[in-house]
Amino acid sequence: VMSAVLLQHREPVEQDVPTDKDPLKYRLEQYSLQNASLAGLNVLRRWQSVEAMYGKLQQVESAEGIKYDFVLVIRGDSYWMGPLNLPNFLAVKDHQDKLFTRNCLAWGGLNDKVMLFGGHAARKGLSRMYEDFFYPDKSLVTYNAESFLNKFMTFKGVVSQQVPPHWLPGYDSVKQHGKLCQKKGYMCKRDPGQEKPDLCSTMFLSDAVQFVSLDE
């Protein structure tokens, strides 16, 4: 409910795409963001929403006098094919300061489908994720969303750690022929502890450019 309200009241992201041609503000070359492509703008919309949601989370922390140990960032179409076992992450040294992502389909950066932030890492990386998207720094001149995520988190002092897919088993899914199925192009190779996917029979755009073979 909260996410729906925030989406209704967010500002148009088009107005925030730089027009001054500063090369240090170039982002997401793959999606032609500087030309206001739909794919590039959708990345901006996602981070605008995530930053707004994190702002609400901080308000709750302040009102309740608490601090969350972890912050989970997922997409709206994620279907969980296994449990999220927090003891796995709690056992990692300095987990509060880390961003955990899957160790597959990183496309030159970090897999951004499911992200688990330690509490300290979330405060560093999410509080100004949208506000500082176009901060003029050479390290942030990136090719795609995954490489930007990697560079931005490094820029913010967040340590990232890649983990086995079954630690974060949420996958892009759609309803097809009356049941949920998983998009091939975003599926990691299946590892122990993860249920077998029900792959969609229809080819999606993402599958045409991102494909990985799966265990039978």
N, C-alpha and C positions, 0 to 999 in steps of 0.2 A: 504494500500500500504506500509506504513512504517513497519508494523508488518511483511509483507512478505519479505521485504528486510533484516530485522534483522534476520529472521529465516534462510535465505540463508547464512548469514555470521557468525553465532554463532559457537563457538568452541564445539567440541564433549564433552558431559558431562561425559562420561566414564572416562576420564583422571582425573577428579576431585574427584572420589570416593576414600576415604582413603584406603590405603593398609597397614597401620601400626598397625591395629587391636586395636587402642586406643578405649576402651569401651565408652569414653565420646563423641565419634564421631558416635556412632551407631544411625542410623535413619531409620524410616519407616520399622520396623520389619515385619509388615503385608505383605509388598511387597518384602522382602528379598533384599533390596537395596544393602547391602554389597556384595551380590552375583551378582550384576549388572542385576537384573531382569528388564524386559521391563517396567512393571508398575512403579517400583521405579525410573527408569531413566526418564520416561515420566514426573514424578513429578518434577524432577530436570530441565528438559527442559522447563517446564512451568514457573518455577520461574526464570530461566535464561532469558527467553523472557520478563517476567514482569519487571525484574530489568533493562534490556536494554531499554525497552519502557519508563520506568520511567526516565532513564537517558536522553532520548530524550526530555521528558516533561520538565525536569529541564533546558535543553538548551533553549527551547522556552521561559520559564519563564525569564531566564537571558537576552535573546535577546530582549524580548518585555517589560521587566521591570514590570512583573506582577507576581502574586501568585494565583494559582488556589485554590478555596475554597474546592473543592471535587475532588477525583480521583476514578473513577469507574473501577473495575477490573472484567471482565466477561470472560466466555469461548466462543470460536468461534461458538459453536453450540447452544448458548442461544437464545430461542425464548421468547419474552416479551409478557406476558399475561395480561398486565395492564400497566398503566403509572408509571414512576418514579417521584414521587411528592417530589421534594426537600424541600418544606416548612415543610414537616414532620420532616426532619432531621435538618433543620435550627432552629426549635423550641426546639431541645434538647440542654440542657445546656452543654457547652464546646464541641460542636459537632466537632470543628476543631481538637480536640485531640483524636477523637474516630474512631474506626473501627466498622462499622455496618455490621452484618451478619444476616441471617435468623435464627429464633428460632426453627429450626426443623432439623432433620437428621444431627446432629452435630457429631455423632459417637465418643463421648468422647472428643470433642474439639470444633472447630468452623466450621460451614458449609462454604466451600470454593468455592461454585459454583458462587455466585455473592457477591462481597464485595465492599462496599462504604467506602472510607477513607476520613476523614476530612483532610484538607491540611497539618496540622502539623503532624497528624498521618501517612500520606503517606511518609513524609520526614523521619520519624523515622523508619518506618517499611518496606518500599520498596526500599530504596536507596542501601541497601546491602543485599537484601533478598536472593540472590544466593551466593554472596561472603561470607556471614557468615553462610551459611547453615550447614557447618560441624564444626562450632566453638566449641571447646571442653568444653562443659558445661553440667553438669549432668541434668539440667532441660530440655535440648533439646533432650535427649535420649527418643525417642517417638515411638509409635506403628504405627501410620498412618498419612496421610497428614493432617487430621483435627486436631489431637492432636498436631502435630508439629506447625501448624499455631497458635494455641492457646498459646503454650509455647513460641514460637518465638516472638510473638507480646508482650507478657508480659515481656520477656527478653529485648526487645527494648523500653520498657516504654510506649507501646501503650495500651490504655484502650479500651476493646471491649464491644459492647452492641448488644444484640440480639433483633431483631425487628420482627413484624408479617410478614409472607411470602409475603403478598400483597404489602408490602413496597418495596420489591426487587423481583419482579415477573418474573425473567428470568429463564427459565428451559431448561435442556438438551433436544434437539429435533433432529429428523432425518426425512428424506423424505421417506415415505413408501406408496406404491400404489398410487404414484402421488401427495401426500399431506403430509404436516408436521404433525408429531405426537410427543407426549412427552413420554420419557422413564419412566415407572412406578417406577423403583427403586430409582429415584432421585426426584420424585414429593412429595412435602409436602402436608399435608392434606389441602384441599381447605378452604379458609376463605373468609369472605365478602370482596368484592372489587376485586376479582380475577376471571377471566373468567374460565369456565369449561374446563378442559384439554381434548384433543383428544388423548387418550392413544394408544400407539403402540400395534398392535396385536402380533408382534413378541417378544419373550422373549430375552432380551439381557443379557450378562454376569452379568452386574451390578444388574439386576433385581433378579437374582438367590441368591444374597447375601445381597441385600438391598431392602426390600419391605415395603411399608407403605400403609394401606388401605385408600381409598379416599371417600369423600362424593359423593353420587350419584347426 
